[in-house]
Amino acid sequence: TPIEMWDLRLSANAPVELEVPDGFTTAVVVLRGALRASGSEPIRDAEVALFDRTGGRIQLEAAEETKALLLAGLPI
């Protein structure tokens, strides 16, 4: 099945928008730092955020220098 894996390095207070395909299961894993996803509560070190499979844009904003992975794929 198709997958996407993005290695993210985000600067503090510099929001980014990422486009994810419709129907994909999508998660963001914070490896170091903290971020908010589309206005969520802060996601910190070793935490994971899961998104709806509706696709579209995800806005990420780091509160500090942050390293994260965005993982997306079609369900098997």
Residue pairs with C-beta under 8 A, 6 or more apart in sequence:
1 73
1 74
1 75
1 76
2 21
2 24
2 73
2 74
3 71
3 72
3 73
3 74
4 20
4 21
4 24
4 70
4 71
4 72
4 73
5 69
5 70
5 71
5 72
6 18
6 69
6 70
7 67
7 69
8 16
8 28
8 60
8 66
8 67
8 68
8 69
8 70
9 65
9 66
9 67
10 16
10 33
10 35
10 60
10 61
10 62
10 65
10 66
10 67
10 68
11 62
11 65
12 62
12 63
12 64
12 65
12 66
13 61
13 62
13 63
14 61
14 62
15 59
15 60
15 61
16 59
16 60
16 61
17 57
17 58
17 59
17 60
18 57
18 58
18 60
18 70
19 56
19 57
20 26
20 51
20 55
20 56
20 57
20 58
20 70
20 72
21 55
21 72
22 53
22 54
22 55
22 56
23 53
23 55
23 74
23 75
24 53
24 55
24 72
24 73
24 74
25 50
25 53
25 72
25 73
25 74
25 75
26 50
26 51
26 53
26 58
26 70
26 71
26 72
27 48
27 49
27 50
27 51
27 70
27 71
27 72
28 35
28 37
28 43
28 48
28 49
28 51
28 58
28 60
28 68
28 69
28 70
28 71
29 47
29 48
29 68
29 69
29 71
30 43
30 44
30 45
30 46
30 47
30 48
30 66
30 67
30 68
31 45
31 46
31 67
31 68
31 69
32 45
32 65
32 66
32 67
33 44
33 45
33 62
33 63
33 64
33 65
33 66
33 67
33 68
34 42
34 43
34 44
34 45
34 62
34 63
34 64
34 66
35 42
35 43
35 60
35 61
35 62
35 63
35 66
35 68
36 42
36 43
36 60
36 61
36 63
37 43
37 49
37 51
37 58
37 59
37 60
38 58
38 59
39 59
40 49
42 63
43 49
51 58
53 75
58 70
60 68
